Amino acid sequence: MCHEKAVNALKKIVGEEKEKIILEKAKEWIKFRSNDSVGWARR
């Protein structure tokens, strides 16, 4: 539910085209950070 509210607020602020770009970059950042934290735990 929080995710849906955040997406709707983002659409209102930047518009639908930029919203898609921002969400895609956010997904990449989350994947990078989650992989980074796993690597850090193994060190």
N, C-alpha and C positions, 0 to 999 in steps of 0.2 A: 504494500500500500504506500509506503514512504517513497519507494522508487517511482511509482506512478505519479505521485504528487510532484516529485522533483522534475520528472520529464515534462509534465504539463507546465510547470513554472518556467522551465528552460525554454520551451516553445514560445511562451508569451514574451519572454525577454528578447530572444535572439531570432526567432523565426524558425520555420521547419527545416530549411536547408542547412543552416549553421548548426542546428540542434543535432542533426545526423552526424555531422563531422565531429562535433564535440563528444558525442557518445561513443563514436568509434575510437577516438583517441583515448578516451577514458578506459575503454575495454583493454586497449593495448597497454596502458599504464598499469592497470590492475594485474594483467598477466605478467608483466615485467616485475612488478613489486612482489607478487606471490612467488615467482620463481626465484627472485633475489633473496627473499626471506628463507626459503627452503635451503638455498645454497649457504646462507649465513649460518643456519643451524647446524649444518654438517661440518663447518670449519672447526 
